[in-house]
Amino acid sequence: MFEQIYQRTKAIERHRQAPLRSEREQYLRHMLEEGYSHDTMITAATYMLHIVRMLGLQELRVVYEEEIKRGAELWAEYRGPFRDPGHSEYGSSKPFIKYAHSWLRFHGKLALSPDPPFYERTQAFANALELEYGLASTTVHGYSDRAQAFLTWLAAQGGDLATVSVADIDMFISIKRAEGWRTRGIANQCQALRSFFRFAEMNGWCRPNLALAIRIPRIPQYESRPIGPTWVQARQLLKLAEGREPEHIRARAILLLLMVYGLRSSEIIQLRLEDFDWQSEIFTVRRAKRGGIQQYPIQYEVGEAILKYIQHARPQVSDRHLFLGERRPWGPLLHGTMWRTVAGRLRTLGIELDHVGPHALRHSSATRLLQKGSSLKEIADFLGHRNTKSVGIYAKFDTKALRKVADFRLSGLR
């Protein structure tokens, strides 16, 4: 196998003589079958040698996360003769961890970290939010992650869910406030904990009335910083997505969908190739909240960006999701990728917002519609809200535009 990726006899012999030759070759054959590039296979082969050396592997055994992290730290500091700057990042442990996970997982030898404290409880909570209450996946993850953060902290203090008190919750919130959490972040945490403790009380996991005792701080009606960028700033984000690289082409299409239609992150992730009817120039969105579908005309600039992505940047694979992830095995985008697509560019521009993820551009879209004269009812319909109360937050930042409400025109977005 090594003869297929290396030309130099010395390099071939080095890989042949190292421990776990058979196990390393098996993984390289797997990579070849999966269509990985020649450069990626060379990098993987090189890192497998480093992993064997740093972890002292003479036979393939179960390896735990902590051992991999320690080996990665040693590798990041290593400056000896085995360090090849052509395939290694000095001072970085991430590539070591990535290839160790991939190789060991392939052989079934990766021991994942144990579940955090009370994990079964937070998973039951998440399932109830999704299946019984029909909440969107992003909301479910947000609530369950915040509940898990508190419970992990509680366990570290020697506490238990059965005996947790209001004083424990107040102490946790005080610590987060001292760490610099903003009012909105504290409010989101308290809301999640209130919801979790209602569920916990129903199941007899905790003392009664804890949820009622959690105070949610009041968010000022007019916050000092805007929630989303201005339309001019949003257009500047697009300039940062110009270029021929696949990542830039994909980012431009995503940014336009966020700006023009105000779609939620999960709604973009769920878009499929068959959702776009190019002949009729419409596309279909599956709404994240409360289900249902909604159709939109394909705005020219958006359509051009999506077609460019499909033709020049999208991997040619069987997966039908419109936007695919950053590496093999190809699959739908992760929420983290969506967040980085927006947040990284906002920070590059130096735009300070309370939220820097994709939802910030949903606010930009709504504010733009308001400035163009759309009524709150029309904006609610356009964004997939069930009533105008949900869009009131957009209106409070632009009271002048409320006096100019008129007929809605999609062409105003161009």
Long-range contacts (C-beta under 8 A, 24 or more apart in sequence): 1-25, 1-28, 1-29, 2-28, 2-45, 4-32, 5-38, 5-41, 5-42, 5-45, 6-42, 6-45, 14-49, 15-45, 15-49, 18-49, 18-52, 18-53, 19-52, 19-57, 19-58, 19-59, 20-48, 20-52, 20-57, 20-58, 20-59, 20-60, 23-60, 23-103, 23-107, 24-48, 24-49, 24-52, 24-103, 26-106, 26-107, 27-102, 27-103, 27-106, 27-107, 30-106, 34-328, 34-329, 35-328, 36-328, 42-87, 43-87, 43-95, 43-99, 44-99, 44-102, 44-103, 46-84, 46-87, 46-88, 47-87, 47-95, 47-96, 47-99, 47-100, 48-99, 48-103, 49-82, 50-75, 50-82, 50-88, 50-96, 51-96, 51-99, 51-100, 51-103, 53-82, 54-78, 54-96, 55-100, 60-107, 60-109, 61-109, 62-109, 62-110, 62-111, 63-100, 63-104, 63-109, 63-110, 63-111, 64-111, 64-113, 65-111, 65-112, 65-113, 66-113, 68-96, 68-97, 68-100, 68-101, 68-104, 69-93, 69-97, 71-96, 71-100, 72-96, 72-97, 72-100, 116-148, 116-151, 116-152, 116-155, 117-151, 117-152, 117-154, 117-155, 118-148, 118-151, 118-152, 118-155, 118-161, 119-148, 121-151, 121-161, 121-200, 121-205, 122-147, 122-148, 122-151, 122-196, 124-199, 124-203, 125-196, 125-199, 125-200, 128-199, 129-195, 134-290, 134-291, 135-289, 136-264, 136-266, 136-288, 136-289, 137-266, 137-288, 138-264, 138-265, 138-266, 138-288, 138-335, 139-289, 141-335, 142-188, 142-192, 143-191, 143-192, 143-195, 143-196, 144-192, 144-196, 146-188, 146-189, 146-192, 146-193, 147-192, 147-193, 147-195, 147-196, 149-189, 150-189, 150-193, 161-200, 161-205, 161-206, 162-205, 162-206, 162-207, 163-207, 164-206, 164-207, 164-210, 165-207, 165-210, 166-210, 166-213, 166-214, 169-193, 169-210, 169-213, 169-214, 182-354, 183-217, 183-219, 183-220, 184-219, 184-223, 184-354, 186-217, 187-216, 187-217, 187-218, 187-219, 190-214, 190-215, 190-216, 190-217, 191-216, 221-396, 222-396, 222-397, 223-354, 225-352, 225-353, 225-354, 226-353, 226-363, 226-397, 227-353, 227-354, 227-355, 227-360, 227-363, 227-393, 227-397, 228-353, 228-355, 228-359, 228-360, 228-361, 228-362, 228-363, 228-364, 228-367, 229-346, 229-351, 229-353, 229-360, 229-361, 229-364, 230-364, 230-367, 231-364, 231-367, 231-368, 231-371, 233-349, 233-351, 233-364, 234-259, 234-361, 234-364, 236-349, 237-342, 237-345, 237-346, 237-349, 237-361, 240-345, 240-348, 240-349, 241-345, 244-312, 246-312, 246-313, 246-314, 247-326, 249-305, 249-308, 249-309, 249-312, 249-313, 250-309, 250-313, 250-314, 250-323, 250-341, 251-341, 251-345, 252-305, 252-308, 252-309, 253-302, 253-305, 253-306, 253-308, 253-309, 253-323, 254-323, 254-338, 254-341, 255-341, 255-342, 255-345, 255-361, 256-299, 256-301, 256-302, 256-305, 257-302, 258-342, 258-358, 258-361, 258-362, 258-365, 259-361, 259-364, 259-365, 259-368, 260-299, 260-301, 260-302, 260-365, 260-413, 261-285, 261-296, 261-299, 261-302, 261-365, 261-382, 262-361, 262-362, 262-364, 262-365, 262-366, 262-369, 262-382, 262-383, 263-362, 264-288, 264-289, 264-358, 264-359, 264-362, 265-335, 265-338, 265-339, 265-357, 265-358, 265-359, 266-335, 268-323, 268-333, 268-338, 268-358, 269-321, 269-323, 269-332, 269-333, 269-335, 269-338, 270-321, 270-332, 271-321, 271-322, 271-323, 272-320, 272-321, 272-322, 273-310, 273-320, 273-321, 273-322, 274-320, 275-322, 276-306, 276-322, 278-303, 285-384, 287-384, 289-384, 290-386, 292-384, 294-384, 297-410, 299-410, 299-413, 299-414, 300-414, 301-414, 363-393, 363-394, 366-391, 366-394, 367-394, 367-397, 367-398, 367-401, 368-413, 369-408, 369-412, 369-413, 370-394, 370-395, 370-398, 370-401, 370-402, 371-398, 371-401, 372-408, 372-409, 372-412, 372-413, 373-401, 373-404, 373-405, 373-406, 373-407, 373-408, 373-412, 374-405, 374-406, 374-408, 375-405, 375-406, 375-408, 376-405, 378-408, 382-408
